[in-house]
């Protein structure tokens, strides 16, 4: 029995592992991406679109898998894992580049004077504890100064002078000063975004308004809305717009004039918008009048209010 034809048909179904094309495929194993720059075969494309797309995708995946098997691997519980190289394709950013952060007052001064910033160590050696402790923060060395066992009292100090309280107040004053400087830097950065005049500078009045607004906004950005925050010197509160409502009790003359005003507005409506009775004469639109008086709540709401508790749930 000659089975050569069957074997030949079976081998024809198997495609080669190596992909050969006129223009080599561009592989980026770091992104697991394949780019095919070969021109489209219009004859195959128009003859059978699905087969053409399947064949193109198969060639790209075959080339990518062959490249992955050539990478170094590492063993894991799930089997060997290929170590991907860094991506080679430069992808565009989804968002524009951030604007450069404006320099603070100290940074401008340091740049003008040529002062370079030196990184300070956060830890300091404590001779008493014989260990490294933080210079500041929780259990910091700066807090140990408040609990010294012996403190020199100035000669002109008051009778009730407390050295620990004075040290704590000094530390809190420094913290408040740093916070004030921080807020001023934020306000100065926002003022730089104002509308410049003809000379290219932001007007002083607009800059002052932006600084006051920024300071007031940052003070109410805490969880307590600034209730427990210490007020800075010269700080202004952010004033909001209060809603104004009509008084609940008004005089009869004022109520009469307001009702007449509503009726005059309804009387000026065009005849096409007025409802007509059976005789064809135009009459007052009652529903519109009720909506105008009730502020848009409708006649059903007024009826429930007029009926009291006994009419609840009735239609």
C-alpha positions as CSV (number, residue, x, y, z in Angstrom):
1,X,0.0,0.0,0.0
2,X,1.4,3.3,-1.1
3,X,1.0,5.9,1.6
4,X,3.3,8.5,0.2
5,X,0.4,10.8,-0.9
6,X,-1.1,10.7,2.6
7,X,2.3,11.6,4.2
8,X,2.9,14.4,1.7
9,X,-0.6,15.9,2.5
10,X,0.1,15.6,6.2
11,X,3.5,17.3,5.9
12,X,2.0,20.1,3.8
13,X,-0.2,21.1,6.7
14,X,2.8,21.7,8.9
15,X,4.4,25.1,8.4
16,X,8.0,25.8,9.0
17,X,9.2,27.0,12.4
18,X,11.4,29.7,10.9
19,X,9.6,32.6,9.3
20,X,11.2,34.0,6.2
21,X,9.9,37.3,4.6
22,X,11.3,39.9,2.2
23,X,11.5,42.5,5.0
24,X,12.5,40.9,8.3
25,X,10.0,41.3,11.2
26,X,10.9,43.8,13.9
27,X,10.8,42.1,17.3
28,X,10.6,43.8,20.7
29,X,10.5,41.0,23.2
30,X,10.5,43.5,26.1
31,X,7.0,44.5,25.0
32,X,6.1,41.2,23.4
33,X,5.4,43.1,20.2
34,X,6.0,42.2,16.5
35,X,5.9,44.7,13.7
36,X,5.4,43.5,10.1
37,X,6.6,46.1,7.5
38,X,6.0,43.9,4.5
39,X,3.5,45.3,1.9
40,X,0.0,43.7,1.8
41,X,-0.5,41.1,-0.9
42,X,-3.7,42.5,-2.5
43,X,-4.5,39.3,-4.4
44,X,-4.5,37.1,-1.2
45,X,-6.1,39.9,0.8
46,X,-9.1,40.2,-1.6
47,X,-9.4,36.5,-2.2
48,X,-9.8,35.4,1.4
49,X,-9.4,38.0,4.1
50,X,-9.6,35.7,7.1
51,X,-7.0,33.3,5.9
52,X,-4.7,36.1,5.0
53,X,-5.0,37.7,8.5
54,X,-4.6,34.4,10.2
55,X,-1.5,33.5,8.2
56,X,0.1,37.0,9.0
57,X,-0.7,36.7,12.7
58,X,0.7,33.2,12.8
59,X,4.0,34.3,11.3
60,X,4.4,37.1,13.8
61,X,3.5,34.8,16.8
62,X,5.9,32.1,15.6
63,X,8.7,34.6,15.3
64,X,8.0,36.0,18.8
65,X,7.9,32.5,20.4
66,X,11.2,31.6,18.7
67,X,12.8,34.7,20.1
68,X,11.4,34.0,23.6
69,X,12.9,30.5,23.6
70,X,16.3,32.0,22.8
71,X,16.2,34.2,26.0
72,X,17.8,33.1,29.3
73,X,15.3,31.4,31.6
74,X,14.9,31.0,35.4
75,X,13.2,28.2,37.2
76,X,10.0,28.8,39.3
77,X,7.1,26.8,40.7
78,X,5.2,27.3,37.5
79,X,8.0,26.2,35.3
80,X,10.8,28.0,33.4
81,X,10.3,31.8,33.0
82,X,12.0,33.8,30.3
83,X,13.8,36.9,31.4
84,X,12.6,39.7,29.2
85,X,15.0,42.4,28.1
86,X,14.1,46.1,28.6
87,X,11.7,47.4,25.9
88,X,13.4,48.9,22.8
89,X,10.4,50.6,21.2
90,X,9.8,54.2,22.3
91,X,6.1,54.6,23.0
92,X,4.5,58.1,23.1
93,X,3.4,59.5,26.4
94,X,-0.3,59.4,27.3
95,X,-0.1,62.9,28.9
96,X,2.2,65.9,28.2
97,X,5.4,66.4,30.2
98,X,4.8,68.1,33.5
99,X,5.8,71.7,33.8
100,X,8.9,72.5,35.7
101,X,8.3,73.2,39.4
102,X,8.9,76.9,40.2
103,X,11.9,77.6,42.4
104,X,11.3,78.7,46.0
105,X,12.7,81.9,47.5
106,X,15.6,80.0,49.1
107,X,16.4,78.0,45.9
108,X,16.6,81.2,43.9
109,X,18.9,82.8,46.5
110,X,21.1,79.6,46.7
111,X,21.3,79.5,42.9
112,X,22.3,83.2,42.7
113,X,25.0,82.7,45.4
114,X,26.2,79.4,44.2
115,X,25.2,77.5,47.3
116,X,25.0,73.7,46.7
117,X,22.6,71.6,48.7
118,X,24.3,69.0,51.0
119,X,22.3,66.0,52.1
120,X,22.3,65.7,55.8
121,X,22.2,62.4,57.7
122,X,18.9,61.7,59.4
123,X,20.5,59.6,62.1
124,X,22.8,60.9,64.9
125,X,24.7,58.9,67.5
126,X,23.4,59.2,71.0
127,X,26.2,58.8,73.6
128,X,23.7,58.0,76.5
129,X,21.7,55.4,74.7
130,X,24.6,54.1,72.7
131,X,22.6,53.9,69.5
132,X,21.7,55.8,66.4
133,X,18.5,57.9,66.8
134,X,16.6,60.3,64.5
135,X,17.6,63.9,64.5
136,X,13.9,64.9,64.4
137,X,10.5,63.3,64.2
138,X,9.3,60.4,66.5
139,X,11.8,59.9,69.4
140,X,14.0,62.5,67.7
141,X,17.1,64.0,69.4
142,X,15.5,67.5,69.2
143,X,12.8,66.4,71.6
144,X,15.3,65.3,74.2
145,X,16.3,69.0,74.7
146,X,12.8,69.6,76.2
147,X,13.3,67.1,79.0
148,X,16.8,68.0,80.2
149,X,17.4,67.3,83.9
150,X,19.2,70.6,84.3
151,X,18.5,73.8,82.5
152,X,19.9,77.2,83.0
153,X,17.3,79.8,83.8
154,X,17.9,83.4,82.5
155,X,18.4,86.0,85.2
156,X,15.5,88.1,83.9
157,X,13.0,85.2,83.7
158,X,9.7,85.3,85.4
159,X,8.9,83.4,88.6
160,X,6.7,80.8,86.9
161,X,9.2,80.2,84.0
162,X,9.1,76.6,82.8
163,X,12.1,75.6,80.6
164,X,10.3,72.6,79.1
165,X,7.3,74.6,78.0
166,X,9.6,77.3,76.6
167,X,11.5,74.7,74.5
168,X,8.2,73.2,73.3
169,X,6.8,76.6,72.4
170,X,10.0,77.5,70.5
171,X,9.8,74.2,68.6
172,X,6.2,74.8,67.7
173,X,7.0,78.4,66.6
174,X,9.6,77.0,64.2
175,X,7.1,74.6,62.8
176,X,4.6,77.4,62.3
177,X,7.3,79.5,60.6
178,X,8.2,76.6,58.2
179,X,4.5,76.1,57.4
180,X,4.1,79.8,56.7
181,X,7.1,79.8,54.4
182,X,5.7,76.7,52.6
183,X,2.3,78.4,52.1
184,X,4.0,81.5,50.8
185,X,6.0,79.5,48.3
186,X,2.8,77.8,47.1
187,X,1.1,81.2,46.8
188,X,4.1,82.7,44.9
189,X,4.1,79.7,42.5
190,X,0.4,80.2,41.8
191,X,0.8,84.0,41.4
192,X,3.4,83.3,38.7
193,X,0.6,81.7,36.7
194,X,-1.4,85.0,36.7
195,X,-2.1,87.2,33.7
196,X,0.9,89.3,32.9
197,X,0.6,92.9,31.8
198,X,2.3,94.7,28.9
199,X,5.6,94.7,30.7
200,X,5.4,90.9,31.1
201,X,4.9,91.0,34.9
202,X,1.9,90.1,37.0
203,X,0.2,93.1,38.5
204,X,0.7,93.6,42.2
205,X,-3.0,93.6,43.0
206,X,-3.7,90.4,41.1
207,X,-0.6,88.8,42.7
208,X,-1.9,89.7,46.2
209,X,-5.4,88.4,45.4
210,X,-3.9,85.1,44.2
211,X,-1.7,84.8,47.3
212,X,-4.6,85.5,49.7
213,X,-6.8,83.0,47.8
214,X,-4.1,80.3,47.9
215,X,-3.4,80.8,51.6
216,X,-7.1,80.6,52.4
217,X,-7.6,77.5,50.3
218,X,-4.7,75.6,51.7
219,X,-5.8,76.3,55.3
220,X,-9.2,74.7,54.7
221,X,-7.8,71.6,52.9
222,X,-7.3,69.7,56.2
223,X,-9.6,67.1,57.6
224,X,-11.1,69.6,60.1
225,X,-11.5,72.3,57.4
226,X,-9.0,74.5,59.2
227,X,-10.9,74.4,62.5
228,X,-7.9,73.3,64.6
229,X,-5.2,74.9,62.5
230,X,-3.3,77.8,63.9
231,X,-4.0,81.1,62.2
232,X,-1.0,82.7,60.6
233,X,-0.1,86.4,61.0
234,X,-1.8,88.5,58.4
235,X,-3.9,85.6,57.1
236,X,-7.3,86.3,55.7
237,X,-10.3,83.9,55.8
238,X,-11.9,82.8,52.5
239,X,-15.3,84.4,52.4
240,X,-18.0,82.5,50.6
241,X,-21.3,83.7,49.0
242,X,-24.2,83.4,51.4
243,X,-27.6,82.3,49.9
244,X,-30.4,84.8,50.5
245,X,-33.9,83.7,51.1
246,X,-37.2,85.6,51.4
247,X,-38.5,86.2,54.9
248,X,-41.0,83.7,56.1
249,X,-43.3,86.4,57.4
250,X,-44.0,89.5,55.2
251,X,-46.5,92.3,55.3
252,X,-49.8,91.9,53.5
253,X,-49.0,94.8,51.2
254,X,-45.7,93.1,50.1
255,X,-47.5,89.8,49.6
256,X,-50.2,91.5,47.5
257,X,-47.6,93.2,45.3
258,X,-45.7,90.0,44.7
259,X,-48.9,88.1,43.7
260,X,-49.9,91.0,41.4
261,X,-46.5,90.8,39.8
262,X,-47.0,87.1,39.2
263,X,-50.4,87.7,37.6
264,X,-49.1,90.4,35.4
265,X,-46.3,88.1,34.1
266,X,-48.9,85.4,33.3
267,X,-51.2,88.0,31.6
268,X,-48.3,89.0,29.3
269,X,-48.0,85.4,28.0
270,X,-48.9,85.0,24.3
271,X,-52.4,83.7,23.5
272,X,-51.0,80.5,22.1
273,X,-49.7,79.5,25.5
274,X,-52.9,80.1,27.3
275,X,-55.5,77.3,27.7
276,X,-58.9,77.8,26.2
277,X,-62.3,76.7,27.5
278,X,-65.1,75.2,25.5
279,X,-66.3,78.5,24.1
280,X,-62.9,79.3,22.8
281,X,-62.1,82.1,25.2
282,X,-58.6,82.2,26.6
283,X,-58.5,81.7,30.4
284,X,-55.7,81.6,33.0
285,X,-53.4,78.6,32.9
286,X,-54.0,77.3,36.5
287,X,-51.2,74.7,36.4
288,X,-48.6,77.3,35.4
289,X,-49.8,79.7,38.0
290,X,-49.5,77.0,40.7
291,X,-46.0,76.1,39.5
292,X,-45.0,79.8,39.6
293,X,-46.3,80.2,43.2
294,X,-44.9,76.9,44.5
295,X,-41.5,77.3,42.9
296,X,-41.9,74.4,40.6
297,X,-43.1,71.9,43.2
298,X,-46.5,71.3,41.5
299,X,-50.1,71.3,42.7
300,X,-49.8,67.8,44.3
301,X,-47.3,69.1,46.8
302,X,-49.4,72.1,47.7
303,X,-52.4,69.8,48.1
304,X,-50.6,67.5,50.5
305,X,-49.4,70.5,52.5
306,X,-52.9,71.9,52.7
307,X,-54.5,68.6,53.6
308,X,-52.1,68.0,56.6
309,X,-51.2,64.6,58.0
310,X,-54.6,63.1,57.2
311,X,-54.1,63.3,53.5
312,X,-50.7,61.6,53.3
313,X,-50.6,58.9,50.7
314,X,-53.8,60.1,48.9
315,X,-53.8,61.0,45.3
